[in-house]
């Protein structure tokens, strides 16, 4: 039985109805009754299990905990994390009313956050992460402020990120909210078991069709079709990797009790993509290859490798390099060996299988 969590969804419109002037900004201090009035009754107030929910529970409990059979709907996070629906708050249409509404909503992102009471007393909450689907729905998670820094530190693996494209950072952190099934007990972080190799590239001559802007015609911008031929680089196996025949069987038995799938969509911190079952051990050894060298220049015995990720799947490669970390550092951090994890490991997360 798949685990779900009780996670409420609140209306931003309802919350800003309780905004209190605070200098040039607004503050939000809602009591139990006011908080209850902001909950969207028609929204689904349960969410599928995900890596972020597990890590939040680890922070709350001070370490890892068993993930055996429990209640169908886990209530532990009901007053710890919630979603806010900002639909039509930051509207392109401008009017005094919409501008005032947006100005109040912006104050919800102040460092001190907003204070709500879900029945366990008032707590401050701060804006946190969102998944890709949440972005499309104009929704954002808010997390209890007293644990927000520790949770963020954990999902960032304690890495310091310098100048970067923020949209990518938010998207990668948002992967933690992808609904999936946590798989324990497969020793996924044993030495040599999971490796990363580079994506091969090839160049090809291609016909490129695009448009270029031209002069104004009757007040309208004009465009013209432009066709050229260019040599372009193509990345092979973008977002795709391999899983051994033996390990695919073990993973599938964990997921559904039998081996019926050959491809799995997986998640790890800063790892996203699909792995396909291929008997690469037999192929490589029959070709006389006994080791596979990863992108860090480390050789791995073929018979000990179970999952081969490609660089395009490992979204944190650049940041790992910036922080002077190796793949071993990464595995230690997410497996519970590193001090930052304090014994609360990440594990392989399957969000889909085919």
C-alpha positions as CSV (number, residue, x, y, z in Angstrom):
1,X,0.0,0.0,0.0
2,X,1.4,3.4,-1.0
3,X,2.0,5.9,1.7
4,X,0.4,9.3,1.5
5,X,0.7,12.3,3.8
6,X,-1.9,14.7,5.2
7,X,-0.7,18.0,3.6
8,X,-3.1,20.9,3.5
9,X,-3.5,23.4,0.7
10,X,-4.3,26.9,1.7
11,X,-5.6,29.8,-0.4
12,X,-3.3,32.8,-0.7
13,X,-6.3,35.0,-1.3
14,X,-7.8,33.9,2.0
15,X,-4.5,34.4,3.8
16,X,-3.9,38.0,2.6
17,X,-7.4,38.8,3.7
18,X,-5.9,38.7,7.2
19,X,-2.9,40.9,6.3
20,X,-2.0,43.5,8.9
21,X,-0.1,46.7,8.0
22,X,3.5,46.6,9.2
23,X,5.3,49.7,8.1
24,X,5.6,49.6,4.3
25,X,4.8,45.9,4.3
26,X,2.3,43.5,5.8
27,X,2.4,40.8,8.5
28,X,0.3,37.7,9.0
29,X,-0.6,36.3,12.4
30,X,-3.5,34.0,12.0
31,X,-5.2,32.2,14.9
32,X,-6.7,28.7,14.8
33,X,-10.1,29.9,13.5
34,X,-8.6,32.2,10.8
35,X,-6.1,29.4,9.7
36,X,-9.0,27.0,9.3
37,X,-10.9,29.4,7.1
38,X,-7.9,29.6,4.7
39,X,-7.8,25.8,4.0
40,X,-9.0,25.0,0.5
41,X,-11.9,22.6,1.1
42,X,-12.1,21.4,-2.5
43,X,-8.3,20.7,-2.8
44,X,-6.7,17.3,-2.3
45,X,-5.3,17.5,1.3
46,X,-3.2,14.4,0.9
47,X,0.0,14.1,-1.0
48,X,2.0,11.1,-2.3
49,X,5.2,10.1,-0.4
50,X,8.4,11.9,-1.6
51,X,12.0,12.3,-0.5
52,X,11.4,15.7,1.1
53,X,8.7,14.3,3.4
54,X,11.1,11.6,4.6
55,X,13.9,14.1,5.3
56,X,11.5,16.4,7.2
57,X,10.5,13.5,9.4
58,X,14.2,12.7,9.9
59,X,14.8,16.2,11.2
60,X,11.8,16.1,13.5
61,X,12.8,12.7,14.9
62,X,16.5,13.5,15.1
63,X,17.7,10.7,12.9
64,X,16.5,8.0,10.5
65,X,13.5,5.8,11.3
66,X,12.0,2.6,9.8
67,X,9.7,2.9,6.8
68,X,7.7,-0.2,7.4
69,X,4.0,-0.5,7.2
70,X,2.2,2.3,8.9
71,X,-1.0,4.3,8.6
72,X,-2.4,4.7,5.1
73,X,-2.4,8.5,5.6
74,X,0.5,9.8,7.7
75,X,-0.5,12.8,9.8
76,X,3.0,13.7,11.2
77,X,3.5,16.6,8.9
78,X,0.0,18.1,8.9
79,X,1.2,21.2,10.9
80,X,4.8,21.2,9.6
81,X,4.5,21.7,5.9
82,X,1.6,22.9,3.7
83,X,1.0,24.2,0.2
84,X,-0.3,27.7,-0.7
85,X,-2.3,28.3,-3.9
86,X,-1.3,31.6,-5.5
87,X,-3.7,31.2,-8.5
88,X,-4.5,34.6,-10.0
89,X,-2.6,36.5,-7.3
90,X,0.2,37.8,-9.5
91,X,-2.0,38.5,-12.5
92,X,-0.8,40.2,-15.7
93,X,-4.0,42.3,-15.6
94,X,-3.3,45.5,-13.7
95,X,-5.8,47.3,-11.5
96,X,-5.6,49.0,-8.1
97,X,-7.2,45.9,-6.6
98,X,-4.9,43.3,-8.2
99,X,-1.8,45.5,-7.4
100,X,-2.8,45.7,-3.8
101,X,-3.4,42.0,-3.6
102,X,0.0,41.2,-5.1
103,X,1.7,43.7,-2.7
104,X,0.2,41.9,0.3
105,X,1.1,38.5,-1.1
106,X,4.7,39.6,-1.6
107,X,4.9,40.1,2.2
108,X,4.3,36.4,2.7
109,X,7.9,35.9,1.5
110,X,9.5,38.0,4.2
111,X,12.3,36.2,6.1
112,X,10.1,35.9,9.2
113,X,7.4,34.2,7.1
114,X,3.8,34.0,8.2
115,X,2.3,32.7,11.5
116,X,-0.5,30.2,11.5
117,X,-2.2,27.9,14.0
118,X,-3.3,24.4,12.8
119,X,-4.4,23.4,16.3
120,X,-1.0,22.8,17.9
121,X,-0.4,26.5,18.7
122,X,1.0,29.3,16.6
123,X,4.1,28.6,14.5
124,X,5.9,30.8,11.9
125,X,6.3,29.2,8.5
126,X,8.6,30.3,5.6
127,X,8.3,29.9,1.8
128,X,10.2,26.7,0.8
129,X,10.3,24.6,-2.4
130,X,7.9,23.5,-5.2
131,X,7.9,20.8,-7.8
132,X,7.4,21.3,-11.5
133,X,3.7,20.5,-11.3
134,X,3.3,22.9,-8.4
135,X,4.9,25.6,-10.4
136,X,2.4,25.1,-13.2
137,X,-0.4,25.2,-10.7
138,X,1.0,28.4,-9.0
139,X,1.6,26.6,-5.7
140,X,4.4,26.8,-3.2
141,X,5.2,24.9,-0.1
142,X,5.7,26.6,3.3
143,X,7.7,24.9,6.0
144,X,7.8,25.4,9.7
145,X,10.6,28.0,10.3
146,X,12.3,26.2,13.1
147,X,13.4,23.3,10.9
148,X,13.6,25.0,7.5
149,X,17.4,25.7,7.6
150,X,18.3,22.2,8.6
151,X,16.0,20.6,6.0
152,X,17.4,22.9,3.2
153,X,21.0,22.1,4.3
154,X,20.2,18.4,4.1
155,X,18.7,18.5,0.6
156,X,21.6,20.6,-0.6
157,X,24.0,18.1,0.9
158,X,25.6,21.0,2.8
159,X,27.0,22.3,-0.5
160,X,27.6,26.0,-0.9
161,X,26.2,27.2,-4.3
162,X,27.7,30.4,-5.8
163,X,26.5,32.2,-8.8
164,X,24.1,30.0,-10.7
165,X,20.9,30.0,-12.7
166,X,18.3,30.1,-9.9
167,X,15.6,28.5,-12.0
168,X,17.7,25.4,-12.3
169,X,18.5,25.3,-8.6
170,X,14.9,25.6,-7.7
171,X,14.0,22.9,-10.2
172,X,16.5,20.5,-8.9
173,X,15.5,21.1,-5.3
174,X,11.9,20.7,-6.4
175,X,12.7,17.1,-7.5
176,X,12.6,16.3,-3.8
177,X,8.8,16.8,-4.0
178,X,8.3,14.3,-6.8
179,X,5.9,11.6,-5.7
180,X,7.5,8.2,-5.6
181,X,8.2,5.0,-3.7
182,X,11.2,4.8,-1.4
183,X,13.3,1.6,-1.8
184,X,15.2,0.4,1.2
185,X,17.5,-2.5,1.8
186,X,19.3,-2.8,-1.5
187,X,22.7,-1.3,-0.4
188,X,22.5,1.1,-3.3
189,X,25.4,3.1,-1.9
190,X,27.9,0.2,-1.6
191,X,31.2,0.9,-3.3
192,X,31.1,0.7,-7.1
193,X,27.4,-0.1,-7.1
194,X,26.2,3.2,-8.7
195,X,28.6,5.2,-11.0
196,X,28.4,8.2,-13.4
197,X,29.8,8.2,-16.9
198,X,30.0,11.0,-19.4
199,X,27.4,11.4,-22.1
200,X,29.0,10.8,-25.5
201,X,28.4,13.4,-28.2
202,X,28.4,13.4,-31.9
203,X,28.3,16.1,-34.5
204,X,26.0,16.2,-37.4
205,X,25.2,18.5,-40.3
206,X,21.7,19.7,-40.0
207,X,19.3,22.1,-41.7
208,X,18.3,24.9,-39.3
209,X,15.1,26.8,-39.9
210,X,14.4,29.9,-37.8
211,X,13.0,33.5,-38.0
212,X,14.7,36.9,-37.8
213,X,13.1,40.2,-36.9
214,X,12.7,42.7,-39.6
215,X,11.5,46.4,-39.9
216,X,8.2,47.6,-38.6
217,X,5.4,47.5,-41.2
218,X,2.3,49.5,-40.5
219,X,3.2,49.6,-36.8
220,X,3.7,45.8,-36.7
221,X,7.0,43.9,-36.2
222,X,7.8,41.9,-39.3
223,X,9.7,38.6,-39.4
224,X,11.4,36.6,-42.2
225,X,12.1,32.9,-42.5
226,X,15.8,32.0,-42.4
227,X,17.2,28.7,-43.4
228,X,20.9,27.7,-42.9
229,X,23.0,24.6,-42.5
230,X,25.1,24.2,-39.4
231,X,27.2,21.5,-37.6
232,X,25.5,20.8,-34.3
233,X,26.5,18.7,-31.3
234,X,24.0,16.1,-30.1
235,X,24.1,14.5,-26.7
236,X,23.6,10.8,-26.7
237,X,21.5,9.1,-23.9
238,X,20.4,12.5,-22.5
239,X,18.7,11.7,-19.2
240,X,19.0,8.0,-19.6
241,X,21.1,5.3,-17.9
242,X,21.4,1.6,-17.4
243,X,20.4,-0.8,-14.6
244,X,21.8,-4.4,-14.6
245,X,19.5,-7.3,-15.2
246,X,20.1,-8.6,-11.6
247,X,19.5,-5.2,-9.9
248,X,16.4,-4.5,-12.0
249,X,14.9,-7.7,-10.8
250,X,15.7,-6.8,-7.1
251,X,14.2,-3.3,-7.5
252,X,11.0,-4.5,-9.2
253,X,10.5,-7.1,-6.5
254,X,10.7,-4.4,-3.9
255,X,8.2,-2.3,-5.9
256,X,5.6,-4.9,-6.9
257,X,6.6,-8.3,-5.7
258,X,7.7,-9.6,-9.1
259,X,9.9,-8.7,-12.0
260,X,7.7,-7.4,-14.8
261,X,9.2,-4.0,-15.6
262,X,12.4,-3.2,-17.5
263,X,12.7,0.6,-17.1
264,X,12.5,2.8,-14.0
265,X,12.3,6.5,-13.5
266,X,14.5,7.3,-10.5
267,X,15.3,10.1,-8.1
268,X,18.3,10.8,-5.9
269,X,19.5,14.2,-4.6
270,X,20.3,16.1,-7.8
271,X,19.7,12.9,-9.9
272,X,16.8,12.6,-12.3
273,X,16.2,10.3,-15.2
274,X,15.3,6.9,-16.5
275,X,17.3,3.7,-16.2
276,X,16.8,0.8,-18.6
277,X,17.5,-2.9,-17.9
278,X,20.5,-4.0,-20.0
279,X,22.8,-7.0,-19.3
280,X,25.8,-4.8,-19.6
281,X,27.9,-7.0,-17.4
282,X,27.7,-9.9,-19.9
283,X,28.2,-7.5,-22.8
284,X,31.3,-5.8,-21.3
285,X,33.0,-9.0,-20.0
286,X,32.4,-10.9,-23.2
287,X,34.2,-8.0,-25.0
288,X,37.1,-8.4,-22.6
289,X,36.4,-5.3,-20.5
290,X,36.8,-5.8,-16.8
291,X,36.4,-2.2,-15.5
292,X,34.4,0.9,-16.3
293,X,35.9,4.4,-15.6
294,X,33.6,7.1,-14.4
295,X,33.7,10.8,-15.0
296,X,36.0,11.3,-12.1
297,X,38.6,9.0,-13.6
298,X,37.9,6.2,-11.1
299,X,37.8,2.6,-12.4
300,X,35.1,0.3,-11.2
301,X,35.0,-3.5,-11.6
302,X,32.2,-4.4,-14.1
303,X,30.8,-7.2,-12.0
304,X,30.3,-4.8,-9.0
305,X,28.4,-2.1,-11.0
306,X,24.6,-2.2,-10.9
307,X,23.5,1.2,-12.1
308,X,25.3,3.4,-14.7
309,X,24.1,7.0,-14.6
310,X,25.0,9.5,-17.3
311,X,26.3,13.0,-16.5
312,X,23.1,14.5,-17.9
313,X,21.2,12.7,-15.2
314,X,23.5,14.0,-12.4
315,X,22.4,17.6,-12.1
316,X,24.7,18.4,-9.2
317,X,28.0,17.6,-11.0
318,X,29.1,21.2,-11.4
319,X,28.3,22.2,-7.8
320,X,30.0,19.0,-6.5
321,X,33.1,20.1,-8.3
322,X,32.8,23.7,-7.0
323,X,32.7,22.3,-3.4
324,X,35.7,20.0,-3.9
325,X,33.6,16.9,-3.4
326,X,34.1,13.6,-5.2
327,X,31.5,11.0,-6.0
328,X,32.5,9.1,-2.9
329,X,31.7,12.3,-0.9
330,X,28.3,12.5,-2.5
331,X,27.5,8.8,-1.8
332,X,28.7,9.2,1.8
333,X,26.6,12.3,2.3
334,X,23.3,10.7,1.0
335,X,23.9,7.3,2.5
336,X,24.2,8.3,6.2
337,X,27.9,7.9,6.4
338,X,28.7,11.7,6.3
339,X,28.3,13.8,9.4
340,X,25.7,16.0,7.8
341,X,23.3,13.2,7.3
342,X,23.5,12.1,11.0
343,X,22.3,8.6,10.1
344,X,19.3,9.6,8.1
345,X,20.0,8.3,4.5
346,X,18.4,9.1,1.3
347,X,17.6,6.1,-0.8
348,X,16.6,5.2,-4.3
349,X,13.3,6.7,-5.1
350,X,11.3,5.3,-8.0
351,X,8.7,7.7,-9.3
352,X,7.5,5.5,-12.2
353,X,8.3,2.1,-13.8
354,X,7.4,0.6,-17.1
